[in-house]
Protein backbone atom coordinates (compact mmCIF):
# COMPACT_ATOMS: atom_id res chain seq x y z
CA UNK A 1 0.00 0.00 0.00
CA UNK A 2 1.48 3.31 -1.09
CA UNK A 3 1.44 5.82 1.74
CA UNK A 4 1.32 9.59 1.56
CA UNK A 5 4.74 10.34 2.87
CA UNK A 6 5.11 14.08 3.26
CA UNK A 7 2.96 16.50 5.25
CA UNK A 8 3.28 19.97 3.72
CA UNK A 9 4.00 21.86 6.90
CA UNK A 10 7.03 24.10 7.29
CA UNK A 11 8.52 23.25 10.66
CA UNK A 12 11.94 22.75 12.13
CA UNK A 13 14.16 19.93 10.99
CA UNK A 14 15.27 17.47 13.64
CA UNK A 15 17.98 14.94 12.81
CA UNK A 16 19.46 12.17 14.88
CA UNK A 17 21.31 8.92 14.33
CA UNK A 18 19.40 6.20 12.49
CA UNK A 19 18.44 2.65 13.41
CA UNK A 20 21.52 1.17 11.75
CA UNK A 21 25.18 2.00 12.23
CA UNK A 22 26.01 2.50 8.57
CA UNK A 23 28.21 4.37 6.16
CA UNK A 24 26.29 7.00 4.23
CA UNK A 25 26.19 6.04 0.52
CA UNK A 26 27.75 8.63 -1.79
CA UNK A 27 24.41 9.16 -3.54
CA UNK A 28 22.95 10.29 -0.19
CA UNK A 29 25.62 12.79 0.74
CA UNK A 30 24.70 16.46 0.68
CA UNK A 31 20.93 15.92 0.32
CA UNK A 32 18.77 18.51 2.09
CA UNK A 33 15.14 17.36 1.93
CA UNK A 34 13.86 20.74 3.14
CA UNK A 35 15.43 22.40 0.11
CA UNK A 36 12.91 20.60 -2.10
CA UNK A 37 9.82 20.10 0.09
CA UNK A 38 8.61 21.42 3.47
CA UNK A 39 9.31 18.69 6.03
CA UNK A 40 7.94 17.93 9.48
CA UNK A 41 10.50 16.94 12.14
CA UNK A 42 12.07 13.60 11.26
CA UNK A 43 14.90 11.20 11.99
CA UNK A 44 16.75 9.31 9.26
CA UNK A 45 16.57 5.64 10.27
CA UNK A 46 18.38 4.20 7.22
CA UNK A 47 19.94 5.35 3.95
CA UNK A 48 20.93 3.26 0.93
CA UNK A 49 21.47 3.48 -2.83
CA UNK A 50 18.48 2.09 -4.73
CA UNK A 51 18.71 2.32 -8.53
CA UNK A 52 20.79 5.48 -8.29
CA UNK A 53 18.46 7.23 -5.82
CA UNK A 54 18.98 7.76 -2.13
CA UNK A 55 16.35 5.75 -0.28
CA UNK A 56 15.73 7.26 3.16
CA UNK A 57 13.50 5.62 5.75
CA UNK A 58 12.33 8.46 7.98
CA UNK A 59 10.76 8.35 11.42
CA UNK A 60 8.04 11.03 11.32
CA UNK A 61 6.03 11.22 14.54
CA UNK A 62 6.57 7.51 15.17
CA UNK A 63 5.67 6.42 11.63
CA UNK A 64 8.25 5.01 9.22
CA UNK A 65 8.03 6.93 5.94
CA UNK A 66 10.09 6.11 2.83
CA UNK A 67 11.35 8.77 0.41
CA UNK A 68 13.64 8.59 -2.62
CA UNK A 69 15.73 11.66 -3.21
CA UNK A 70 18.58 13.43 -4.94
CA UNK A 71 19.89 16.91 -4.31
CA UNK A 72 17.30 18.19 -6.80
CA UNK A 73 14.07 16.34 -5.98
CA UNK A 74 12.18 14.17 -3.48
CA UNK A 75 9.78 11.32 -4.33
CA UNK A 76 7.43 10.29 -1.53
CA UNK A 77 6.16 6.71 -1.38
CA UNK A 78 7.26 3.14 -1.89
CA UNK A 79 9.23 1.71 -4.82
CA UNK A 80 8.26 -1.32 -6.88
CA UNK A 81 10.59 -3.03 -9.37
CA UNK A 82 9.87 -6.15 -11.44
CA UNK A 83 6.76 -6.95 -9.38
CA UNK A 84 8.76 -6.69 -6.16
CA UNK A 85 8.06 -4.27 -3.33
CA UNK A 86 11.54 -2.78 -2.89
CA UNK A 87 10.81 -0.59 0.14
CA UNK A 88 8.92 -2.87 2.53
CA UNK A 89 11.81 -5.24 3.27
CA UNK A 90 14.00 -2.34 4.40
CA UNK A 91 11.20 -0.93 6.55
CA UNK A 92 10.90 -4.33 8.24
CA UNK A 93 14.63 -4.28 8.98
CA UNK A 94 14.36 -0.81 10.49
CA UNK A 95 11.35 -1.81 12.58
CA UNK A 96 13.18 -4.89 13.82
CA UNK A 97 16.24 -2.86 14.78
CA UNK A 98 14.10 -0.30 16.63
CA UNK A 99 12.16 -3.00 18.45
CA UNK A 100 15.30 -4.91 19.48
CA UNK A 101 16.85 -1.73 20.85
CA UNK A 102 14.01 -1.28 23.35
CA UNK A 103 12.69 -4.82 23.68
CA UNK A 104 13.25 -5.21 27.41
CA UNK A 105 10.68 -2.48 27.94
CA UNK A 106 8.46 -3.73 25.10
CA UNK A 107 8.42 -7.28 26.46
CA UNK A 108 6.67 -6.19 29.63
CA UNK A 109 4.05 -4.33 27.60
CA UNK A 110 3.51 -7.26 25.24
CA UNK A 111 3.08 -9.69 28.12
CA UNK A 112 0.35 -7.44 29.53
CA UNK A 113 -1.57 -7.92 26.25
CA UNK A 114 -1.34 -11.73 26.10
CA UNK A 115 -4.88 -13.18 26.21
CA UNK A 116 -4.11 -16.89 25.65
CA UNK A 117 -1.12 -19.23 25.27
CA UNK A 118 -0.17 -22.37 23.41
CA UNK A 119 2.57 -24.52 25.01
CA UNK A 120 2.92 -21.99 27.86
CA UNK A 121 5.95 -23.66 29.50
CA UNK A 122 8.16 -23.51 26.40
CA UNK A 123 11.40 -21.59 26.87
CA UNK A 124 11.24 -20.22 23.33
CA UNK A 125 8.08 -18.52 22.12
CA UNK A 126 6.55 -15.97 19.79
CA UNK A 127 3.96 -13.25 20.23
CA UNK A 128 1.22 -13.74 17.63
CA UNK A 129 -0.42 -10.35 17.08
CA UNK A 130 -3.75 -10.72 15.29
CA UNK A 131 -7.11 -9.20 14.47
CA UNK A 132 -10.13 -11.57 14.68
CA UNK A 133 -11.32 -10.49 11.23
CA UNK A 134 -7.91 -10.60 9.53
CA UNK A 135 -8.05 -13.22 6.72
CA UNK A 136 -4.27 -13.65 6.74
CA UNK A 137 -4.38 -14.36 10.48
CA UNK A 138 -7.05 -16.98 9.89
CA UNK A 139 -4.92 -18.63 7.21
CA UNK A 140 -1.85 -18.61 9.48
CA UNK A 141 -3.13 -19.58 12.93
CA UNK A 142 -3.49 -23.35 12.48
CA UNK A 143 -0.21 -23.51 10.55
CA UNK A 144 1.59 -21.63 13.32
CA UNK A 145 0.06 -23.91 15.97
CA UNK A 146 1.25 -26.98 14.05
CA UNK A 147 4.73 -25.49 13.61
CA UNK A 148 4.93 -24.72 17.33
CA UNK A 149 3.85 -28.25 18.21
CA UNK A 150 6.41 -29.82 15.88
CA UNK A 151 9.31 -27.66 17.10
CA UNK A 152 8.26 -27.22 20.73
CA UNK A 153 7.95 -23.46 20.98
CA UNK A 154 5.18 -21.44 22.57
CA UNK A 155 2.65 -18.97 21.19
CA UNK A 156 1.41 -15.93 23.10
CA UNK A 157 -1.77 -14.54 21.57
CA UNK A 158 -2.15 -10.76 21.38
CA UNK A 159 -5.12 -8.96 19.85
CA UNK A 160 -4.76 -5.72 17.89
CA UNK A 161 -8.02 -4.37 16.41
CA UNK A 162 -7.47 -3.09 12.89
CA UNK A 163 -10.88 -3.99 11.41
CA UNK A 164 -13.08 -1.65 13.40
CA UNK A 165 -16.11 -2.29 15.61
CA UNK A 166 -16.76 -5.95 14.64
CA UNK A 167 -13.18 -6.86 15.60
CA UNK A 168 -13.49 -4.93 18.87
CA UNK A 169 -16.67 -6.86 19.70
CA UNK A 170 -14.94 -10.22 19.14
CA UNK A 171 -11.91 -9.22 21.22
CA UNK A 172 -14.07 -8.03 24.12
CA UNK A 173 -16.12 -11.22 23.89
CA UNK A 174 -12.96 -13.36 24.00
CA UNK A 175 -11.55 -11.59 27.05
CA UNK A 176 -14.79 -11.26 29.00
CA UNK A 177 -15.80 -14.87 28.28
CA UNK A 178 -12.36 -16.13 29.43
CA UNK A 179 -11.69 -18.00 26.21
CA UNK A 180 -8.58 -20.11 25.50
CA UNK A 181 -6.10 -20.51 22.64
CA UNK A 182 -8.08 -23.54 21.46
CA UNK A 183 -11.20 -21.35 21.34
CA UNK A 184 -9.30 -18.88 19.15
CA UNK A 185 -8.30 -21.66 16.76
CA UNK A 186 -11.96 -22.74 16.61
CA UNK A 187 -13.26 -19.16 16.07
CA UNK A 188 -15.13 -19.19 19.38
CA UNK A 189 -14.91 -15.64 20.73
CA UNK A 190 -17.90 -15.50 23.05
CA UNK A 191 -20.23 -12.53 23.37
CA UNK A 192 -19.86 -11.11 26.88
CA UNK A 193 -18.82 -7.53 27.54
CA UNK A 194 -16.97 -6.11 30.51
CA UNK A 195 -14.84 -3.16 31.58
CA UNK A 196 -11.68 -5.26 31.31
CA UNK A 197 -12.39 -5.87 27.62
CA UNK A 198 -12.87 -2.16 26.93
CA UNK A 199 -9.66 -1.28 28.75
CA UNK A 200 -7.75 -3.94 26.79
CA UNK A 201 -8.71 -2.35 23.46
CA UNK A 202 -7.31 1.05 24.41
CA UNK A 203 -4.12 -0.47 25.84
CA UNK A 204 -3.59 -2.71 22.80
CA UNK A 205 -3.90 0.18 20.35
CA UNK A 206 -1.51 2.32 22.38
CA UNK A 207 1.18 -0.34 22.86
CA UNK A 208 1.07 -1.75 19.32
CA UNK A 209 1.29 1.69 17.77
CA UNK A 210 4.25 2.50 20.01
CA UNK A 211 5.92 -0.68 18.79
CA UNK A 212 5.17 0.33 15.18
CA UNK A 213 2.88 -2.65 14.62
CA UNK A 214 0.50 -1.51 11.89
CA UNK A 215 -0.66 -4.74 10.32
CA UNK A 216 -1.70 -8.28 11.18
CA UNK A 217 -0.53 -10.91 11.56
CA UNK A 218 2.69 -9.70 13.10
CA UNK A 219 4.97 -12.18 14.86
CA UNK A 220 7.57 -11.06 17.39
CA UNK A 221 9.95 -13.61 18.89
CA UNK A 222 10.92 -13.65 22.56
CA UNK A 223 14.27 -12.15 21.47
CA UNK A 224 12.63 -9.20 19.73
CA UNK A 225 12.81 -10.30 16.09
CA UNK A 226 10.03 -8.65 14.09
CA UNK A 227 8.29 -10.79 11.43
CA UNK A 228 5.47 -9.44 9.28
CA UNK A 229 3.10 -12.22 8.24
CA UNK A 230 3.52 -15.97 8.57
CA UNK A 231 7.06 -16.89 7.49
CA UNK A 232 7.84 -20.34 8.94
CA UNK A 233 11.48 -20.48 7.79
CA UNK A 234 12.22 -17.10 9.35
CA UNK A 235 10.40 -18.01 12.56
CA UNK A 236 12.49 -21.15 13.00
CA UNK A 237 15.69 -19.34 12.07
CA UNK A 238 15.07 -16.51 14.54
CA UNK A 239 14.18 -19.00 17.26
CA UNK A 240 17.32 -21.02 16.39
CA UNK A 241 15.29 -24.19 15.92
Residue frames as qw, qx, qy, qz and C-alpha x, y, z in Angstrom:
[[0.000, 0.889, 0.458, 0.000, 0.00, 0.00, 0.00],
 [0.428, 0.381, -0.011, 0.819, 1.48, 3.31, -1.09],
 [0.335, -0.707, -0.465, 0.413, 1.44, 5.82, 1.74],
 [0.168, 0.915, 0.058, 0.362, 1.32, 9.59, 1.56],
 [0.774, -0.086, -0.305, 0.548, 4.74, 10.34, 2.87],
 [0.323, 0.081, -0.155, 0.930, 5.11, 14.08, 3.26],
 [0.101, -0.821, -0.531, 0.184, 2.96, 16.50, 5.25],
 [0.379, 0.559, 0.126, 0.726, 3.28, 19.97, 3.72],
 [0.421, -0.892, -0.166, -0.006, 4.00, 21.86, 6.90],
 [0.459, 0.625, -0.340, 0.533, 7.03, 24.10, 7.29],
 [0.682, -0.723, 0.061, -0.096, 8.52, 23.25, 10.66],
 [0.159, -0.784, 0.600, 0.019, 11.94, 22.75, 12.13],
 [0.803, 0.309, -0.508, -0.037, 14.16, 19.93, 10.99],
 [0.587, -0.609, 0.490, -0.211, 15.27, 17.47, 13.64],
 [0.746, 0.395, -0.535, -0.026, 17.98, 14.94, 12.81],
 [0.574, -0.581, 0.554, -0.163, 19.46, 12.17, 14.88],
 [0.029, -0.370, 0.904, 0.214, 21.31, 8.92, 14.33],
 [0.710, 0.066, -0.395, -0.580, 19.40, 6.20, 12.49],
 [0.916, -0.248, 0.157, -0.274, 18.44, 2.65, 13.41],
 [0.949, 0.132, 0.012, 0.285, 21.52, 1.17, 11.75],
 [0.354, -0.729, 0.356, 0.465, 25.18, 2.00, 12.23],
 [0.747, 0.455, 0.414, 0.252, 26.01, 2.50, 8.57],
 [0.334, -0.264, 0.295, 0.855, 28.21, 4.37, 6.16],
 [0.417, 0.685, 0.232, -0.551, 26.29, 7.00, 4.23],
 [0.692, 0.343, 0.505, 0.385, 26.19, 6.04, 0.52],
 [0.289, -0.149, 0.225, 0.919, 27.75, 8.63, -1.79],
 [0.054, -0.468, -0.610, -0.637, 24.41, 9.16, -3.54],
 [0.393, -0.755, -0.525, 0.011, 22.95, 10.29, -0.19],
 [0.490, -0.339, -0.172, 0.785, 25.62, 12.79, 0.74],
 [0.092, -0.095, 0.115, 0.985, 24.70, 16.46, 0.68],
 [0.196, -0.492, -0.694, -0.488, 20.93, 15.92, 0.32],
 [0.092, 0.113, 0.449, -0.881, 18.77, 18.51, 2.09],
 [0.062, 0.483, 0.862, 0.142, 15.14, 17.36, 1.93],
 [0.011, -0.757, -0.415, 0.504, 13.86, 20.74, 3.14],
 [0.083, -0.411, 0.369, 0.830, 15.43, 22.40, 0.11],
 [0.138, -0.053, -0.772, -0.618, 12.91, 20.60, -2.10],
 [0.480, -0.506, -0.599, -0.393, 9.82, 20.10, 0.09],
 [0.350, -0.576, 0.350, -0.651, 8.61, 21.42, 3.47],
 [0.601, 0.002, -0.791, 0.110, 9.31, 18.69, 6.03],
 [0.670, -0.684, -0.030, -0.286, 7.94, 17.93, 9.48],
 [0.284, -0.682, 0.660, -0.134, 10.50, 16.94, 12.14],
 [0.963, 0.160, -0.177, -0.128, 12.07, 13.60, 11.26],
 [0.482, -0.595, 0.628, 0.140, 14.90, 11.20, 11.99],
 [0.628, 0.481, -0.548, -0.271, 16.75, 9.31, 9.26],
 [0.833, -0.315, 0.410, -0.199, 16.57, 5.64, 10.27],
 [0.734, -0.067, 0.555, 0.385, 18.38, 4.20, 7.22],
 [0.351, 0.781, -0.233, -0.460, 19.94, 5.35, 3.95],
 [0.644, -0.100, 0.685, 0.326, 20.93, 3.26, 0.93],
 [0.175, 0.399, -0.507, -0.744, 21.47, 3.48, -2.83],
 [0.565, 0.337, 0.743, -0.125, 18.48, 2.09, -4.73],
 [0.552, 0.585, 0.490, 0.336, 18.71, 2.32, -8.53],
 [0.402, 0.347, 0.073, 0.844, 20.79, 5.48, -8.29],
 [0.311, -0.724, -0.127, -0.603, 18.46, 7.23, -5.82],
 [0.086, 0.241, -0.722, 0.643, 18.98, 7.76, -2.13],
 [0.581, -0.487, -0.586, -0.286, 16.35, 5.75, -0.28],
 [0.007, -0.289, 0.563, -0.774, 15.73, 7.26, 3.16],
 [0.478, -0.515, -0.706, -0.084, 13.50, 5.62, 5.75],
 [0.024, -0.426, 0.248, -0.870, 12.33, 8.46, 7.98],
 [0.266, -0.462, -0.776, 0.337, 10.76, 8.35, 11.42],
 [0.125, -0.333, -0.112, -0.928, 8.04, 11.03, 11.32],
 [0.550, -0.309, 0.244, -0.737, 6.03, 11.22, 14.54],
 [0.574, -0.190, 0.754, -0.258, 6.57, 7.51, 15.17],
 [0.837, 0.446, 0.268, -0.170, 5.67, 6.42, 11.63],
 [0.509, -0.295, 0.578, 0.566, 8.25, 5.01, 9.22],
 [0.510, 0.789, 0.159, -0.304, 8.03, 6.93, 5.94],
 [0.698, -0.020, 0.444, 0.561, 10.09, 6.11, 2.83],
 [0.331, 0.887, -0.024, -0.321, 11.35, 8.77, 0.41],
 [0.782, 0.151, 0.311, 0.518, 13.64, 8.59, -2.62],
 [0.006, -0.971, -0.036, 0.236, 15.73, 11.66, -3.21],
 [0.678, 0.285, 0.020, 0.677, 18.58, 13.43, -4.94],
 [0.270, -0.288, -0.188, 0.900, 19.89, 16.91, -4.31],
 [0.118, -0.009, -0.335, -0.935, 17.30, 18.19, -6.80],
 [0.617, -0.221, -0.333, -0.678, 14.07, 16.34, -5.98],
 [0.270, -0.132, 0.842, -0.447, 12.18, 14.17, -3.48],
 [0.566, -0.115, -0.629, -0.520, 9.78, 11.32, -4.33],
 [0.441, -0.241, 0.608, -0.614, 7.43, 10.29, -1.53],
 [0.893, 0.084, -0.001, -0.442, 6.16, 6.71, -1.38],
 [0.735, -0.281, 0.613, 0.077, 7.26, 3.14, -1.89],
 [0.270, 0.569, -0.612, -0.478, 9.23, 1.71, -4.82],
 [0.882, 0.127, 0.433, -0.138, 8.26, -1.32, -6.88],
 [0.202, 0.635, -0.639, -0.384, 10.59, -3.03, -9.37],
 [0.403, 0.182, -0.861, -0.252, 9.87, -6.15, -11.44],
 [0.696, -0.401, -0.452, -0.387, 6.76, -6.95, -9.38],
 [0.645, -0.217, -0.547, 0.487, 8.76, -6.69, -6.16],
 [0.289, -0.931, -0.142, -0.170, 8.06, -4.27, -3.33],
 [0.589, 0.427, -0.366, 0.580, 11.54, -2.78, -2.89],
 [0.120, -0.615, 0.287, -0.725, 10.81, -0.59, 0.14],
 [0.780, -0.479, -0.082, -0.395, 8.92, -2.87, 2.53],
 [0.895, -0.053, -0.331, 0.293, 11.81, -5.24, 3.27],
 [0.376, 0.339, -0.326, 0.798, 14.00, -2.34, 4.40],
 [0.429, -0.535, 0.065, -0.725, 11.20, -0.93, 6.55],
 [0.909, -0.320, -0.242, -0.112, 10.90, -4.33, 8.24],
 [0.723, 0.123, -0.361, 0.576, 14.63, -4.28, 8.98],
 [0.029, 0.459, -0.227, 0.859, 14.36, -0.81, 10.49],
 [0.686, -0.483, -0.083, -0.537, 11.35, -1.81, 12.58],
 [0.920, -0.166, -0.325, 0.143, 13.18, -4.89, 13.82],
 [0.520, 0.252, -0.348, 0.739, 16.24, -2.86, 14.78],
 [0.250, -0.503, 0.128, -0.818, 14.10, -0.30, 16.63],
 [0.830, -0.393, -0.178, -0.354, 12.16, -3.00, 18.45],
 [0.851, -0.027, -0.385, 0.356, 15.30, -4.91, 19.48],
 [0.297, 0.407, -0.313, 0.805, 16.85, -1.73, 20.85],
 [0.340, -0.309, 0.337, -0.822, 14.01, -1.28, 23.35],
 [0.644, -0.136, -0.677, -0.330, 12.69, -4.82, 23.68],
 [0.296, -0.096, -0.783, 0.538, 13.25, -5.21, 27.41],
 [0.247, 0.181, 0.311, -0.900, 10.68, -2.48, 27.94],
 [0.560, 0.114, -0.416, -0.708, 8.46, -3.73, 25.10],
 [0.405, -0.017, -0.914, 0.002, 8.42, -7.28, 26.46],
 [0.024, 0.229, 0.704, -0.672, 6.67, -6.19, 29.63],
 [0.427, 0.293, 0.012, -0.856, 4.05, -4.33, 27.60],
 [0.529, 0.151, -0.691, -0.468, 3.51, -7.26, 25.24],
 [0.249, -0.093, -0.932, 0.247, 3.08, -9.69, 28.12],
 [0.216, 0.265, 0.501, -0.795, 0.35, -7.44, 29.53],
 [0.546, 0.309, -0.213, -0.749, -1.57, -7.92, 26.25],
 [0.216, 0.122, -0.954, -0.170, -1.34, -11.73, 26.10],
 [0.669, -0.115, 0.097, -0.728, -4.88, -13.18, 26.21],
 [0.974, -0.026, 0.151, -0.167, -4.11, -16.89, 25.65],
 [0.096, -0.671, 0.720, 0.149, -1.12, -19.23, 25.27],
 [0.959, 0.190, -0.176, -0.118, -0.17, -22.37, 23.41],
 [0.838, 0.067, -0.327, 0.432, 2.57, -24.52, 25.01],
 [0.215, -0.942, 0.005, -0.256, 2.92, -21.99, 27.86],
 [0.729, -0.614, 0.237, 0.189, 5.95, -23.66, 29.50],
 [0.801, 0.411, 0.099, 0.423, 8.16, -23.51, 26.40],
 [0.494, -0.533, 0.027, 0.687, 11.40, -21.59, 26.87],
 [0.124, -0.106, 0.439, 0.884, 11.24, -20.22, 23.33],
 [0.246, 0.642, 0.697, -0.200, 8.08, -18.52, 22.12],
 [0.151, 0.239, 0.361, 0.889, 6.55, -15.97, 19.79],
 [0.250, 0.456, 0.414, -0.747, 3.96, -13.25, 20.23],
 [0.188, 0.350, 0.776, 0.489, 1.22, -13.74, 17.63],
 [0.120, 0.396, 0.232, -0.880, -0.42, -10.35, 17.08],
 [0.081, 0.304, 0.843, 0.436, -3.75, -10.72, 15.29],
 [0.418, 0.069, 0.081, -0.902, -7.11, -9.20, 14.47],
 [0.542, 0.153, 0.780, -0.271, -10.13, -11.57, 14.68],
 [0.645, 0.656, 0.275, -0.278, -11.32, -10.49, 11.23],
 [0.063, 0.720, -0.573, -0.387, -7.91, -10.60, 9.53],
 [0.934, 0.279, -0.059, -0.213, -8.05, -13.22, 6.72],
 [0.529, 0.567, -0.589, 0.229, -4.27, -13.65, 6.74],
 [0.294, -0.423, 0.691, -0.508, -4.38, -14.36, 10.48],
 [0.864, 0.040, 0.267, -0.426, -7.05, -16.98, 9.89],
 [0.837, 0.456, -0.301, -0.029, -4.92, -18.63, 7.21],
 [0.338, 0.583, -0.632, 0.383, -1.85, -18.61, 9.48],
 [0.513, -0.542, 0.421, -0.516, -3.13, -19.58, 12.93],
 [0.973, -0.087, 0.158, -0.144, -3.49, -23.35, 12.48],
 [0.773, 0.490, -0.263, 0.306, -0.21, -23.51, 10.55],
 [0.042, 0.679, -0.490, 0.546, 1.59, -21.63, 13.32],
 [0.752, -0.405, 0.344, -0.391, 0.06, -23.91, 15.97],
 [0.988, 0.147, -0.003, 0.043, 1.25, -26.98, 14.05],
 [0.535, 0.621, -0.365, 0.441, 4.73, -25.49, 13.61],
 [0.277, -0.647, 0.467, -0.536, 4.93, -24.72, 17.33],
 [0.909, -0.228, 0.238, -0.254, 3.85, -28.25, 18.21],
 [0.914, 0.339, -0.129, 0.184, 6.41, -29.82, 15.88],
 [0.520, 0.498, -0.337, 0.607, 9.31, -27.66, 17.10],
 [0.585, -0.510, -0.521, 0.355, 8.26, -27.22, 20.73],
 [0.172, 0.095, -0.154, 0.968, 7.95, -23.46, 20.98],
 [0.034, 0.561, 0.687, -0.461, 5.18, -21.44, 22.57],
 [0.072, 0.503, 0.434, 0.744, 2.65, -18.97, 21.19],
 [0.084, -0.448, -0.505, 0.733, 1.41, -15.93, 23.10],
 [0.163, 0.622, 0.639, 0.422, -1.77, -14.54, 21.57],
 [0.107, -0.411, -0.191, 0.885, -2.15, -10.76, 21.38],
 [0.312, 0.718, 0.606, 0.137, -5.12, -8.96, 19.85],
 [0.155, -0.335, 0.111, 0.923, -4.76, -5.72, 17.89],
 [0.425, 0.653, 0.600, -0.183, -8.02, -4.37, 16.41],
 [0.143, -0.298, 0.410, 0.850, -7.47, -3.09, 12.89],
 [0.069, -0.289, -0.783, -0.546, -10.88, -3.99, 11.41],
 [0.300, -0.359, -0.095, -0.879, -13.08, -1.65, 13.40],
 [0.577, -0.294, 0.316, -0.693, -16.11, -2.29, 15.61],
 [0.941, -0.005, -0.224, -0.255, -16.76, -5.95, 14.64],
 [0.659, 0.284, -0.573, 0.396, -13.18, -6.86, 15.60],
 [0.111, -0.402, 0.489, -0.766, -13.49, -4.93, 18.87],
 [0.787, -0.221, 0.052, -0.573, -16.67, -6.86, 19.70],
 [0.919, 0.094, -0.381, 0.025, -14.94, -10.22, 19.14],
 [0.420, 0.371, -0.570, 0.601, -11.91, -9.22, 21.22],
 [0.371, -0.366, 0.383, -0.763, -14.07, -8.03, 24.12],
 [0.900, -0.111, -0.113, -0.405, -16.12, -11.22, 23.89],
 [0.785, 0.230, -0.521, 0.242, -12.96, -13.36, 24.00],
 [0.196, 0.351, -0.570, 0.717, -11.55, -11.59, 27.05],
 [0.479, -0.268, 0.299, -0.781, -14.79, -11.26, 29.00],
 [0.926, -0.037, -0.137, -0.351, -15.80, -14.87, 28.28],
 [0.489, -0.598, 0.635, -0.004, -12.36, -16.13, 29.43],
 [0.905, 0.403, -0.053, -0.126, -11.69, -18.00, 26.21],
 [0.711, -0.431, 0.463, 0.306, -8.58, -20.11, 25.50],
 [0.007, -0.505, 0.630, 0.590, -6.10, -20.51, 22.64],
 [0.217, 0.178, 0.938, 0.203, -8.08, -23.54, 21.46],
 [0.261, 0.735, 0.531, -0.330, -11.20, -21.35, 21.34],
 [0.109, 0.737, -0.264, -0.612, -9.30, -18.88, 19.15],
 [0.113, -0.212, 0.863, 0.444, -8.30, -21.66, 16.76],
 [0.133, 0.407, 0.901, 0.077, -11.96, -22.74, 16.61],
 [0.054, -0.357, -0.289, -0.887, -13.26, -19.16, 16.07],
 [0.456, -0.657, -0.600, -0.020, -15.13, -19.19, 19.38],
 [0.231, 0.384, -0.210, 0.869, -14.91, -15.64, 20.73],
 [0.193, -0.494, -0.702, 0.475, -17.90, -15.50, 23.05],
 [0.027, 0.670, 0.420, 0.612, -20.23, -12.53, 23.37],
 [0.454, -0.731, -0.395, 0.322, -19.86, -11.11, 26.88],
 [0.253, 0.747, -0.075, 0.611, -18.82, -7.53, 27.54],
 [0.653, -0.627, -0.268, 0.329, -16.97, -6.11, 30.51],
 [0.080, -0.979, 0.147, 0.114, -14.84, -3.16, 31.58],
 [0.610, -0.450, 0.545, 0.359, -11.68, -5.26, 31.31],
 [0.633, 0.392, 0.558, 0.366, -12.39, -5.87, 27.62],
 [0.213, 0.953, 0.171, 0.130, -12.87, -2.16, 26.93],
 [0.344, -0.860, 0.326, 0.189, -9.66, -1.28, 28.75],
 [0.727, -0.122, 0.559, 0.380, -7.75, -3.94, 26.79],
 [0.552, 0.693, 0.368, 0.281, -8.71, -2.35, 23.46],
 [0.020, 0.993, -0.092, 0.070, -7.31, 1.05, 24.41],
 [0.540, -0.656, 0.489, 0.195, -4.12, -0.47, 25.84],
 [0.769, 0.147, 0.536, 0.317, -3.59, -2.71, 22.80],
 [0.450, 0.834, 0.200, 0.248, -3.90, 0.18, 20.35],
 [0.176, -0.954, 0.242, -0.014, -1.51, 2.32, 22.38],
 [0.635, -0.492, 0.556, 0.212, 1.18, -0.34, 22.86],
 [0.746, 0.293, 0.513, 0.308, 1.07, -1.75, 19.32],
 [0.355, 0.911, 0.089, 0.193, 1.29, 1.69, 17.77],
 [0.308, -0.873, 0.373, 0.060, 4.25, 2.50, 20.01],
 [0.660, -0.276, 0.650, 0.257, 5.92, -0.68, 18.79],
 [0.243, 0.485, -0.482, -0.689, 5.17, 0.33, 15.18],
 [0.264, 0.201, 0.938, 0.102, 2.88, -2.65, 14.62],
 [0.367, 0.360, -0.010, -0.858, 0.50, -1.51, 11.89],
 [0.676, 0.197, -0.489, -0.514, -0.66, -4.74, 10.32],
 [0.655, -0.234, 0.661, -0.281, -1.70, -8.28, 11.18],
 [0.837, -0.517, -0.114, 0.141, -0.53, -10.91, 11.56],
 [0.199, 0.790, -0.492, 0.309, 2.69, -9.70, 13.10],
 [0.923, -0.261, -0.238, 0.150, 4.97, -12.18, 14.86],
 [0.013, 0.824, -0.448, 0.347, 7.57, -11.06, 17.39],
 [0.786, -0.003, -0.579, 0.214, 9.95, -13.61, 18.89],
 [0.650, -0.713, -0.208, 0.162, 10.92, -13.65, 22.56],
 [0.632, -0.202, 0.086, 0.743, 14.27, -12.15, 21.47],
 [0.069, 0.722, 0.090, -0.683, 12.63, -9.20, 19.73],
 [0.189, -0.051, 0.706, 0.680, 12.81, -10.30, 16.09],
 [0.445, 0.460, 0.224, -0.735, 10.03, -8.65, 14.09],
 [0.190, 0.057, 0.880, 0.433, 8.29, -10.79, 11.43],
 [0.472, 0.291, 0.048, -0.831, 5.47, -9.44, 9.28],
 [0.801, 0.210, -0.313, -0.465, 3.10, -12.22, 8.24],
 [0.902, -0.243, 0.351, -0.068, 3.52, -15.97, 8.57],
 [0.510, 0.684, -0.522, -0.007, 7.06, -16.89, 7.49],
 [0.942, -0.333, 0.007, -0.049, 7.84, -20.34, 8.94],
 [0.806, 0.264, -0.185, 0.496, 11.48, -20.48, 7.79],
 [0.128, 0.624, -0.247, 0.730, 12.22, -17.10, 9.35],
 [0.684, -0.595, 0.070, -0.416, 10.40, -18.01, 12.56],
 [0.970, -0.181, -0.048, 0.154, 12.49, -21.15, 13.00],
 [0.620, 0.428, -0.185, 0.631, 15.69, -19.34, 12.07],
 [0.107, -0.678, 0.205, -0.698, 15.07, -16.51, 14.54],
 [0.787, -0.510, 0.133, -0.322, 14.18, -19.00, 17.26],
 [0.074, 0.585, -0.807, 0.018, 17.32, -21.02, 16.39],
 [0.769, -0.019, 0.555, -0.318, 15.29, -24.19, 15.92]]
